[in-house]
Amino acid sequence: MPERTDEYLWLENLEDARVKGWFSARDRASRRLLRPLSTRLYPRIKYYYSIPYALLTRTSKRGHFILLREGGKFKIKLITSDGSSNELIDSTDFGKDVVLQWIYASDDGDRIAFSYSLGGSDEGISKFVETQSGEVLDELKGVIANIVWLDEDRYFYGRFYQKTKTPDGVIPPTERIFLRENGKDEMVFGRGIPTSHFITLTGSTQGARALLTVRHGWTKSDVYAGKLEKPQEWSFVYGKGDFINWPVDYYKGDYLVASFDQKGMGRILAINDNHEVCGIVEEQAYPLQEAVVAEDRIIANYLVNASSTLKIFSLNTPDIYEIQPRPCGSIDSLDSNGTECVFKYESFFVPFRIYSLKKDQLEILDSREIKKQLIVKDLWVKSTDSVRIHTFHARKKNGKSSQVLAWGYGGFGISITPKFYPHVIPFLEDGGEFVAANIRGGKEFGEEWHRNGMRDKKQNAFDDFKAILESFKIQGSKVIAFGTSNGGLLVGAVLTQHPKLLDGALIGYPVLDMLRFHRLHIGKAWVPEYGDPDNPKDSKFLSSYSPYHNLIKQRYPPIMLYTGLHDDRVHPAHAFKFAAKLEDVGASSLLRVETRSGHSGATPKIKIEEYSDVMAFVYKTLKMSPGKSEK
């Protein structure tokens, strides 16, 4: 089908001096307007953002590695078996504006790998370090992840191709697995796997196998495995259907696989080398998120009304018991060294707790908590089609306001669970209310919940969010809708469809042009989730809600867009083009452009500045005055 005329196509060229001048002028004007409130909010947001916050954990026989954001930097720490804590890596040692992205540890903990990037780009530098001496053993550049050691000198790694073809000639985006030995690379898995297919690699706790997931989109994946002593040989384990699968472990001669091949909630199967399948953990009433094996037990993380609950299943007896940390919260980074399981927990008012589970004994290894007169309650709202939608509703204890900030996402099977949002705490202290919505498109209630909010059913996600906003408007509240990335699409769609419903719209690092997203950065990878703009059938439903194409000359509430030039995942042009069209239709809008931030984040200093401006927009729009911190 012929392409529509796009008068702002030129804003996609970030190297064009006209583009730089265009967004720089608007950025300066936005910051100048927000500065009076932003300056007052900055010290309070800085206080909460500077509280140590655990990003992920990895465990080994040597101890437990934690990636932290602490103060104005990122750190990697090791908690040893005697409880002592040693700082291993400091992000400021690698330069200004550096963001640490991930860590992996060898089974014995003698080596770690970590990645960092400038300004939160996905593309960065990965270093391999000897834990005790700090000696750098190896270094790779690019988008690298999924490290599995074969022995002291060899390891597997995954390379994501964003811009160039793979060694076997497949156009990006896609992924390949390499064996690294003596500074040389050999591609050992992925040959011929098409564009927009992605590979996740993990090891097994018994050290005998490497386990692979090959995924196309967010609804289909297959599991493969390889013996570490034969790194070039891989075999199919389970999958080949319209459902998600991922490996749990290799245990006593069986591959343990989580499969969503029934009602989409997830069960765990044991599969032997003859491909005989046996169910060992049946599908539960709520969706499975993660699972590991430790000491003849499966520790599985489930979402119950979007909050985490661990279920522990014995592999030898029918015994089952549950662990549900309080208050309601999120568990992730579930990891096992074969005998001990470690995981991270957080909630709206708990930055983090690192738990160890060993021989049924639960222990907190490290934590940070804040004491506030704040509460969170479950709220249920009926959507347009009468489907019940769950939300978290946070506010001041014994208080109620008429100023609401509503956060949503609704896509890619990503569940919105209780998280610590440091920029939201001052807003709650000052009497605001925060809402986190579990709309369709996520996986809070299983795979069906996800599929009912994707492709031609994407409108369900917008209708769900609209229903939540309406429930507060009916009570007389002023409401700002807030979303980033796919959540920016959510807010953009609700804004263009129901402008009178909103008192403000806050849109960060967004996807907004649904007819060209597949031509910008790695957008082609999202076609299975959104649909293909080059397919006339898909283009019809994409056009129907594409925020960029549905802006018309009418009255809109105040709008703030923000993005970062280091975003190599969602192109900043989505925000630029939308901002330009908002000007054309006479909308009151701001555009903030961070030169040192990407989709993977930024340094604490940059994020504090960004969040101070973001929340200044909220306060300005809702006519709120910043109070004093209650800390």
C-alpha positions as CSV (number, residue, x, y, z in Angstrom):
1,M,0.0,0.0,0.0
2,P,1.3,3.5,-0.7
3,E,2.9,5.3,2.3
4,R,1.1,8.3,3.7
5,T,2.9,11.6,3.3
6,D,4.9,12.3,6.5
7,E,5.9,16.0,6.7
8,Y,8.1,15.3,9.7
9,L,10.1,12.5,8.3
10,W,13.2,14.8,8.4
11,L,13.0,14.6,12.3
12,E,14.2,11.0,12.1
13,N,17.7,12.1,11.1
14,L,19.5,12.7,14.4
15,E,22.7,13.8,12.6
16,D,20.9,16.6,10.8
17,A,21.9,20.0,12.2
18,R,18.3,21.2,11.6
19,V,17.0,18.4,13.9
20,K,19.5,19.2,16.6
21,G,18.6,22.9,16.5
22,W,14.9,22.0,16.5
23,F,14.8,19.8,19.6
24,S,17.5,21.8,21.4
25,A,15.3,24.9,21.3
26,R,12.3,23.1,22.6
27,D,14.3,21.3,25.3
28,R,15.7,24.6,26.6
29,A,12.2,26.2,26.7
30,S,10.8,23.2,28.6
31,R,13.5,23.2,31.2
32,R,13.3,26.9,31.7
33,L,9.5,26.7,32.3
34,L,9.8,23.7,34.7
35,R,12.9,25.0,36.6
36,P,11.1,26.8,39.5
37,L,9.3,23.7,40.6
38,S,12.0,21.3,39.5
39,T,14.6,23.0,41.7
40,R,12.3,22.6,44.7
41,L,11.6,18.9,44.0
42,Y,15.2,18.0,43.2
43,P,16.6,17.5,46.8
44,R,13.7,15.3,47.8
45,I,13.9,13.1,44.7
46,K,17.6,13.0,45.1
47,Y,17.2,11.7,48.7
48,Y,15.0,8.8,47.7
49,Y,16.9,8.1,44.5
50,S,20.1,7.9,46.4
51,I,18.9,5.2,48.8
52,P,20.7,1.9,47.7
53,Y,18.6,0.0,45.3
54,A,19.3,-3.6,44.1
55,L,18.9,-4.1,40.4
56,L,19.7,-7.8,40.2
57,T,21.4,-10.7,42.0
58,R,23.5,-13.6,40.9
59,T,24.7,-16.5,43.1
60,S,27.7,-18.8,43.1
61,K,29.6,-21.1,45.5
62,R,31.8,-18.1,46.5
63,G,28.8,-16.0,47.5
64,H,26.1,-13.7,46.1
65,F,26.7,-10.9,43.7
66,I,24.5,-7.8,43.7
67,L,24.2,-5.0,41.1
68,L,23.3,-1.9,43.0
69,R,22.4,1.7,42.3
70,E,23.9,3.5,45.3
71,G,24.3,7.3,45.8
72,G,25.5,8.7,42.5
73,K,26.8,5.5,40.9
74,F,26.4,1.8,40.2
75,K,28.2,-0.9,42.1
76,I,28.7,-4.6,42.1
77,K,29.0,-6.2,45.6
78,L,29.8,-9.7,46.8
79,I,28.1,-11.0,50.0
80,T,30.1,-14.0,51.2
81,S,28.9,-17.0,53.2
82,D,30.1,-15.4,56.4
83,G,27.9,-12.3,55.8
84,S,30.6,-9.9,54.9
85,S,30.1,-7.5,52.0
86,N,32.9,-6.6,49.5
87,E,32.6,-3.9,46.8
88,L,34.1,-5.2,43.6
89,I,33.1,-2.8,40.8
90,D,32.4,1.0,40.8
91,S,30.8,2.5,37.6
92,T,32.7,5.8,38.0
93,D,36.0,3.9,37.4
94,F,34.9,3.6,33.7
95,G,34.1,7.2,33.1
96,K,31.3,9.8,33.3
97,D,27.7,8.9,32.5
98,V,28.4,5.2,32.7
99,V,25.5,2.8,33.5
100,L,26.1,-0.8,34.6
101,Q,23.6,-3.1,32.9
102,W,24.1,-6.7,34.0
103,I,26.3,-9.2,35.8
104,Y,26.9,-12.9,35.4
105,A,29.0,-15.1,37.7
106,S,30.8,-18.4,37.1
107,D,29.5,-21.4,39.1
108,D,32.5,-21.2,41.5
109,G,32.3,-17.4,41.7
110,D,35.9,-17.0,40.7
111,R,35.0,-14.9,37.7
112,I,32.3,-12.4,36.9
113,A,31.2,-10.7,33.7
114,F,29.5,-7.3,33.6
115,S,28.4,-4.8,31.0
116,Y,28.3,-1.0,31.0
117,S,27.3,1.6,28.5
118,L,27.5,5.3,28.0
119,G,24.3,7.1,28.9
120,G,22.1,3.9,29.0
121,S,22.6,2.8,25.4
122,D,21.9,-0.9,24.8
123,E,25.3,-1.2,23.1
124,G,28.2,-1.2,25.5
125,I,31.3,-2.9,26.7
126,S,31.4,-6.2,28.5
127,K,34.3,-7.0,30.8
128,F,35.3,-10.4,32.3
129,V,37.1,-10.1,35.6
130,E,38.8,-12.4,38.1
131,T,36.9,-11.8,41.3
132,Q,39.6,-11.9,43.9
133,S,42.3,-9.9,42.1
134,G,40.1,-7.7,39.9
135,E,42.2,-8.6,36.9
136,V,40.5,-8.0,33.6
137,L,40.6,-11.3,31.7
138,D,38.7,-10.3,28.5
139,E,36.6,-7.6,26.9
140,L,33.8,-7.5,24.3
141,K,32.0,-4.6,22.6
142,G,28.5,-4.5,21.3
143,V,25.1,-5.7,22.7
144,I,26.3,-8.8,24.7
145,A,24.6,-11.0,27.3
146,N,23.9,-14.5,28.4
147,I,27.3,-15.6,29.7
148,V,27.8,-19.3,30.5
149,W,31.3,-20.6,31.4
150,L,32.4,-24.0,30.1
151,D,35.6,-23.9,32.2
152,E,38.2,-21.3,33.4
153,D,39.2,-20.2,29.9
154,R,36.1,-20.7,27.7
155,Y,32.6,-19.3,27.8
156,F,29.5,-18.9,25.6
157,Y,28.0,-15.5,25.0
158,G,25.1,-14.1,23.1
159,R,25.5,-11.2,20.6
160,F,22.5,-9.1,19.6
161,Y,22.8,-7.6,16.1
162,Q,21.2,-4.2,15.9
163,K,22.7,-2.6,12.8
164,T,24.8,-5.2,10.9
165,K,24.1,-8.6,9.4
166,T,25.0,-11.7,11.3
167,P,28.0,-13.8,10.2
168,D,25.6,-16.0,8.3
169,G,24.1,-13.1,6.4
170,V,20.8,-12.5,8.3
171,I,19.6,-8.9,8.5
172,P,19.1,-7.4,12.0
173,P,17.6,-7.4,14.5
174,T,18.5,-10.9,15.6
175,E,20.9,-12.8,17.8
176,R,23.7,-15.5,17.7
177,I,25.5,-17.6,20.3
178,F,29.4,-17.7,20.3
179,L,32.0,-19.8,21.9
180,R,34.9,-17.6,23.1
181,E,38.3,-19.2,23.5
182,N,41.8,-17.6,23.6
183,G,40.4,-14.4,22.3
184,K,38.7,-16.0,19.3
185,D,35.0,-16.4,18.6
186,E,33.2,-19.3,16.9
187,M,29.5,-19.1,16.2
188,V,28.0,-22.2,17.6
189,F,24.3,-21.6,17.6
190,G,21.8,-19.6,15.5
191,R,22.9,-20.2,11.9
192,G,19.9,-19.4,9.7
193,I,17.6,-18.2,12.5
194,P,15.6,-15.4,10.9
195,T,15.3,-11.7,11.6
196,S,13.4,-10.7,14.8
197,H,14.2,-14.0,16.5
198,F,16.0,-13.8,19.8
199,I,18.1,-16.3,21.8
200,T,18.4,-16.5,25.6
201,L,21.2,-18.7,27.0
202,T,21.6,-20.0,30.6
203,G,23.6,-22.7,32.4
204,S,22.4,-25.6,34.6
205,T,23.1,-25.9,38.3
206,Q,24.7,-29.3,37.8
207,G,27.1,-27.8,35.3
208,A,26.5,-30.4,32.6
209,R,24.4,-28.5,30.1
210,A,23.8,-25.1,28.5
211,L,20.1,-24.3,27.9
212,L,18.7,-22.1,25.1
213,T,15.5,-20.4,24.3
214,V,14.8,-19.3,20.8
215,R,12.0,-16.7,20.8
216,H,9.9,-15.1,18.0
217,G,7.9,-12.3,19.4
218,W,6.4,-12.6,22.8
219,T,4.1,-15.6,22.3
220,K,6.3,-18.4,20.8
221,S,9.6,-19.9,21.9
222,D,11.4,-23.2,21.7
223,V,14.0,-24.8,24.1
224,Y,17.3,-26.3,23.0
225,A,20.2,-27.7,25.0
226,G,23.9,-28.6,24.5
227,K,26.5,-30.6,26.4
228,L,29.3,-28.3,27.7
229,E,31.9,-30.9,26.5
230,K,30.5,-30.6,23.0
231,P,30.0,-26.9,22.5
232,Q,29.2,-27.1,18.7
233,E,26.4,-29.6,19.2
234,W,22.8,-28.6,20.2
235,S,19.5,-30.5,20.2
236,F,15.9,-29.5,20.3
237,V,14.1,-30.2,23.7
238,Y,10.6,-28.8,23.6
239,G,8.3,-26.3,21.8
240,K,7.3,-25.9,18.1
241,G,3.9,-24.5,18.9
242,D,2.0,-21.3,19.5
243,F,3.1,-21.0,23.1
244,I,6.0,-19.9,25.3
245,N,8.6,-22.3,26.7
246,W,11.8,-21.6,28.7
247,P,14.3,-23.9,30.5
248,V,14.3,-24.2,34.3
249,D,17.3,-26.5,34.7
250,Y,18.9,-29.8,33.8
251,Y,18.4,-32.1,36.8
252,K,19.4,-35.8,37.2
253,G,19.2,-36.5,33.5
254,D,16.0,-34.6,32.8
255,Y,15.5,-31.2,31.2
256,L,13.1,-29.2,33.3
257,V,11.1,-26.8,31.1
258,A,8.4,-24.3,31.9
259,S,5.7,-24.5,29.3
260,F,2.6,-22.4,28.7
261,D,1.1,-24.9,26.4
262,Q,-2.2,-25.4,28.2
263,K,-4.2,-22.4,29.6
264,G,-1.3,-20.0,29.5
265,M,-0.5,-20.0,33.2
266,G,2.6,-22.2,33.0
267,R,3.5,-25.8,34.1
268,I,6.9,-27.5,34.6
269,L,7.8,-30.5,32.6
270,A,10.6,-33.1,32.9
271,I,11.9,-34.2,29.4
272,N,14.5,-36.9,29.0
273,D,16.9,-37.5,26.1
274,N,14.3,-39.7,24.4
275,H,11.9,-36.7,24.4
276,E,9.5,-38.4,26.8
277,V,7.5,-35.8,28.7
278,C,6.3,-35.9,32.2
279,G,4.5,-33.2,34.1
280,I,6.0,-32.5,37.5
281,V,4.4,-29.2,38.5
282,E,0.9,-28.7,37.1
283,E,-0.5,-25.4,36.0
284,Q,-1.6,-23.3,38.9
285,A,-4.4,-20.7,39.1
286,Y,-2.0,-17.8,38.7
287,P,0.8,-17.3,36.1
288,L,4.3,-18.6,36.6
289,Q,7.1,-16.0,36.3
290,E,10.4,-17.8,37.2
291,A,11.6,-21.1,38.6
292,V,14.9,-22.6,39.8
293,V,16.1,-25.9,41.4
294,A,17.9,-26.0,44.8
295,E,18.4,-29.2,46.9
296,D,15.7,-31.4,45.3
297,R,13.2,-28.6,45.3
298,I,11.7,-26.4,42.7
299,I,11.3,-22.8,43.8
300,A,8.7,-21.1,41.6
301,N,7.6,-17.5,41.5
302,Y,3.9,-16.8,40.7
303,L,1.9,-13.6,40.4
304,V,-1.2,-13.5,42.6
305,N,-3.2,-10.4,41.7
306,A,0.1,-8.9,40.3
307,S,2.1,-9.6,43.6
308,S,4.7,-12.2,43.9
309,T,4.3,-15.5,45.8
310,L,6.9,-18.3,45.9
311,K,5.7,-21.9,45.9
312,I,8.2,-24.6,46.9
313,F,7.7,-28.0,45.4
314,S,9.6,-31.1,46.5
315,L,10.9,-33.3,43.7
316,N,10.8,-36.3,46.0
317,T,7.5,-35.9,47.9
318,P,4.1,-34.2,47.3
319,D,5.0,-31.4,49.8
320,I,4.3,-27.8,48.8
321,Y,4.5,-24.7,50.8
322,E,4.4,-20.9,50.1
323,I,6.4,-17.8,50.9
324,Q,4.8,-14.4,50.4
325,P,6.9,-11.5,51.6
326,R,5.0,-8.5,53.0
327,P,3.9,-6.0,52.0
328,C,2.7,-7.1,48.6
329,G,5.6,-6.8,46.3
330,S,7.8,-8.1,43.4
331,I,10.2,-11.0,43.4
332,D,12.7,-11.3,40.6
333,S,16.4,-12.3,40.0
334,L,15.6,-15.7,41.2
335,D,18.9,-17.6,41.1
336,S,20.3,-20.9,42.4
337,N,23.8,-22.4,43.0
338,G,22.2,-25.9,43.4
339,T,21.9,-25.8,47.1
340,E,20.8,-22.2,47.9
341,C,18.3,-19.9,46.2
342,V,18.7,-16.2,46.2
343,F,16.2,-13.6,45.1
344,K,15.4,-9.9,45.1
345,Y,12.2,-8.4,46.5
346,E,10.9,-4.8,46.4
347,S,7.6,-3.0,46.9
348,F,6.3,0.6,46.7
349,F,8.0,1.5,50.0
350,V,10.7,-1.1,50.2
351,P,13.7,-0.3,47.9
352,F,14.9,-3.9,48.2
353,R,15.5,-7.0,50.2
354,I,17.9,-9.8,49.2
355,Y,16.7,-13.1,50.5
356,S,18.5,-16.4,50.8
357,L,16.5,-19.7,50.9
358,K,18.5,-22.7,52.0
359,K,17.1,-25.9,53.5
360,D,13.8,-24.2,54.0
361,Q,15.4,-21.4,56.0
362,L,14.6,-17.9,54.7
363,E,17.1,-15.2,55.6
364,I,17.4,-11.6,54.6
365,L,21.0,-10.9,53.5
366,D,20.6,-7.2,52.9
367,S,17.8,-4.7,52.7
368,R,16.7,-1.1,52.6
369,E,13.3,0.1,53.8
370,I,11.6,3.5,54.3
371,K,9.2,4.2,57.1
372,K,6.3,6.3,55.8
373,Q,2.7,6.9,56.6
374,L,1.7,5.6,53.2
375,I,-0.5,2.7,52.2
376,V,-1.3,0.6,49.1
377,K,-4.7,-1.0,48.4
378,D,-6.0,-3.3,45.7
379,L,-8.6,-1.6,43.5
380,W,-10.8,-3.4,40.8
381,V,-12.4,-1.5,37.9
382,K,-14.7,-2.8,35.1
383,S,-13.5,-2.2,31.6
384,T,-15.6,-1.3,28.6
385,D,-16.4,-5.0,28.0
386,S,-17.0,-5.6,31.7
387,V,-13.7,-7.4,32.2
388,R,-12.4,-6.7,35.8
389,I,-9.1,-4.8,35.8
390,H,-6.8,-4.8,38.9
391,T,-4.8,-1.8,40.0
392,F,-2.6,-0.8,42.9
393,H,-3.7,2.4,44.6
394,A,-1.0,4.1,46.8
395,R,-1.7,7.2,48.9
396,K,-1.0,8.8,52.2
397,K,-2.4,7.0,55.3
398,N,-5.7,8.6,56.6
399,G,-5.7,11.0,53.7
400,K,-7.4,11.4,50.3
401,S,-6.7,13.9,47.6
402,S,-8.2,14.7,44.2
403,Q,-4.8,14.6,42.4
404,V,-4.0,11.3,40.7
405,L,-1.0,10.1,38.7
406,A,-1.9,6.9,36.8
407,W,0.9,4.6,35.5
408,G,0.3,2.0,32.8
409,Y,2.1,-0.2,30.2
410,G,0.0,-2.9,28.7
411,G,2.2,-4.8,26.3
412,F,4.8,-7.5,25.5
413,G,3.6,-9.7,28.4
414,I,5.3,-7.3,30.9
415,S,3.5,-7.3,34.2
416,I,3.2,-4.1,36.3
417,T,4.0,-5.2,39.8
418,P,4.8,-3.3,43.0
419,K,8.1,-1.4,42.5
420,F,10.0,1.3,44.4
421,Y,9.5,4.6,42.4
422,P,11.7,7.1,44.3
423,H,10.3,10.1,42.2
424,V,6.8,9.2,43.3
425,I,7.4,9.3,47.1
426,P,7.5,13.1,47.4
427,F,4.2,13.3,45.4
428,L,2.6,10.9,47.9
429,E,4.0,12.8,50.8
430,D,2.4,16.0,49.4
431,G,-1.0,14.3,49.2
432,G,-1.1,12.9,45.7
433,E,-2.3,9.4,44.8
434,F,-0.5,7.0,42.6
435,V,-2.1,4.2,40.6
436,A,-0.3,1.3,38.8
437,A,-2.6,-0.5,36.4
438,N,-2.7,-4.2,35.4
439,I,-4.3,-3.8,32.0
440,R,-4.4,-6.3,29.2
441,G,-1.3,-6.7,27.2
442,G,0.7,-7.6,30.3
443,K,0.9,-11.1,31.8
444,E,-0.4,-10.3,35.2
445,F,-3.2,-12.9,34.7
446,G,-1.5,-15.2,32.2
447,E,-0.8,-15.5,28.5
448,E,-4.5,-15.0,27.5
449,W,-4.3,-11.6,29.3
450,H,-1.3,-10.7,27.2
451,R,-2.8,-11.8,23.9
452,N,-6.0,-9.9,24.5
453,G,-4.0,-6.7,24.5
454,M,-1.8,-7.2,21.4
455,R,-2.0,-6.8,17.6
456,D,-5.7,-6.3,16.6
457,K,-6.8,-6.5,20.2
458,K,-4.6,-3.6,21.4
459,Q,-7.6,-1.4,21.8
460,N,-8.5,-3.5,24.9
461,A,-5.4,-2.1,26.7
462,F,-6.5,1.4,25.9
463,D,-10.0,0.8,27.0
464,D,-8.8,-0.8,30.3
465,F,-6.7,2.2,31.1
466,K,-9.5,4.6,30.1
467,A,-11.9,2.8,32.6
468,I,-9.4,3.2,35.4
469,L,-9.0,6.9,34.6
470,E,-12.8,7.4,34.4
471,S,-13.2,5.8,37.9
472,F,-11.2,8.6,39.4
473,K,-12.7,11.3,37.3
474,I,-16.2,10.3,38.4
475,Q,-15.0,10.9,42.0
476,G,-14.0,14.4,41.0
477,S,-10.2,13.8,40.8
478,K,-7.8,15.4,38.4
479,V,-5.8,12.8,36.6
480,I,-2.5,12.7,34.7
481,A,-1.8,9.6,32.6
482,F,1.8,8.5,32.7
483,G,3.6,5.9,30.6
484,T,7.0,5.2,29.1
485,S,8.1,3.1,26.0
486,N,5.0,1.0,25.1
487,G,3.4,2.8,28.0
488,G,4.0,6.0,26.1
489,L,2.0,4.5,23.3
490,L,-0.8,3.7,25.8
491,V,-1.0,7.3,27.0
492,G,-0.7,8.7,23.5
493,A,-3.6,6.5,22.3
494,V,-5.8,7.4,25.3
495,L,-4.9,11.1,24.8
496,T,-5.9,11.1,21.2
497,Q,-9.1,9.1,21.7
498,H,-10.3,10.7,24.9
499,P,-8.6,14.1,25.4
500,K,-11.3,15.4,27.7
501,L,-10.8,12.5,30.1
502,L,-7.2,13.7,31.0
503,D,-6.0,16.6,32.9
504,G,-2.5,15.9,31.7
505,A,-0.4,13.4,29.7
506,L,3.2,12.4,30.6
507,I,4.8,10.4,27.8
508,G,8.4,9.1,28.1
509,Y,10.7,7.4,25.5
510,P,7.6,6.5,23.6
511,V,6.5,4.5,20.6
512,L,4.0,6.8,18.8
513,D,4.3,6.3,15.0
514,M,2.7,3.0,14.4
515,L,3.2,3.0,10.7
516,R,7.0,3.5,10.8
517,F,8.0,1.9,14.1
518,H,9.4,-1.1,12.2
519,R,11.8,1.1,10.2
520,L,13.4,2.9,13.2
521,H,16.1,1.3,15.3
522,I,15.1,-2.3,16.3
523,G,11.4,-1.7,15.8
524,K,11.1,-4.6,13.3
525,A,11.4,-6.9,16.3
526,W,8.0,-5.6,17.6
527,V,6.0,-6.7,14.5
528,P,4.8,-9.9,16.2
529,E,3.5,-7.9,19.1
530,Y,2.0,-4.9,17.2
531,G,1.4,-6.1,13.7
532,D,3.1,-5.3,10.4
533,P,2.6,-1.8,9.0
534,D,3.5,-3.1,5.5
535,N,0.6,-5.6,5.7
536,P,-2.7,-3.9,4.6
537,K,-4.8,-5.8,7.1
538,D,-2.4,-4.9,10.0
539,S,-2.0,-1.4,8.8
540,K,-5.7,-0.8,9.1
541,F,-5.9,-1.5,12.9
542,L,-2.5,0.2,13.5
543,S,-3.7,3.3,11.7
544,S,-6.9,3.3,13.8
545,Y,-5.0,4.0,17.0
546,S,-1.6,5.3,16.0
547,P,-1.2,8.4,18.2
548,Y,0.9,10.3,15.6
549,H,-1.7,9.8,12.9
550,N,-4.8,10.5,15.1
551,L,-3.9,14.0,16.3
552,I,-6.4,16.5,15.1
553,K,-7.1,20.1,15.8
554,Q,-9.1,20.0,19.1
555,R,-8.5,20.9,22.7
556,Y,-5.9,18.7,24.5
557,P,-4.8,18.8,28.1
558,P,-1.2,19.8,28.9
559,I,1.3,17.3,27.6
560,M,5.0,16.5,28.3
561,L,7.1,14.3,26.1
562,Y,10.6,13.3,27.2
563,T,13.2,11.1,25.5
564,G,17.0,10.5,25.3
565,L,19.5,10.7,22.5
566,H,21.2,7.5,23.6
567,D,18.0,5.6,23.1
568,D,19.1,3.0,20.5
569,R,16.0,0.9,21.1
570,V,13.0,3.3,20.6
571,H,14.0,6.1,18.3
572,P,13.7,9.6,19.7
573,A,11.9,10.6,16.5
574,H,8.7,9.1,17.9
575,A,8.7,11.9,20.5
576,F,10.0,14.5,18.1
577,K,7.4,14.0,15.4
578,F,4.6,13.8,17.9
579,A,5.7,17.0,19.5
580,A,5.8,18.7,16.1
581,K,2.3,17.7,15.3
582,L,1.1,18.8,18.7
583,E,2.4,22.3,17.8
584,D,0.5,22.1,14.5
585,V,-2.8,21.4,16.3
586,G,-2.2,24.1,18.9
587,A,-1.8,21.8,21.9
588,S,0.0,22.9,25.1
589,S,3.0,20.7,25.1
590,L,6.6,20.4,26.3
591,L,9.5,18.4,24.9
592,R,12.5,17.4,27.1
593,V,15.5,15.8,25.5
594,E,18.2,14.3,27.5
595,T,21.6,14.1,25.7
596,R,23.0,11.5,28.2
597,S,20.2,9.0,28.6
598,G,19.0,5.9,26.8
599,H,16.3,3.2,27.0
600,S,18.4,1.3,29.4
601,G,18.5,4.2,31.8
602,A,21.1,6.8,32.8
603,T,23.4,7.7,35.7
604,P,21.6,8.5,39.0
605,K,22.5,12.2,38.5
606,I,20.9,12.4,35.1
607,K,17.8,10.4,36.2
608,I,17.3,12.6,39.2
609,E,17.4,15.7,37.0
610,E,15.0,14.1,34.5
611,Y,12.5,12.9,37.2
612,S,12.7,16.4,38.9
613,D,11.5,18.0,35.6
614,V,8.9,15.2,35.0
615,M,7.4,15.6,38.5
616,A,7.6,19.4,38.1
617,F,5.2,19.0,35.1
618,V,2.9,16.9,37.3
619,Y,2.9,19.5,40.1
620,K,2.4,22.4,37.7
621,T,-0.4,20.7,35.8
622,L,-2.2,19.7,39.0
623,K,-1.5,23.0,40.7
624,M,0.3,21.4,43.6
625,S,2.9,23.0,45.7
626,P,6.0,20.9,46.9
627,G,6.0,20.5,50.6
628,K,8.9,19.6,52.9
629,S,10.2,16.1,53.0
630,E,8.9,13.9,55.9
631,K,12.1,11.9,56.1
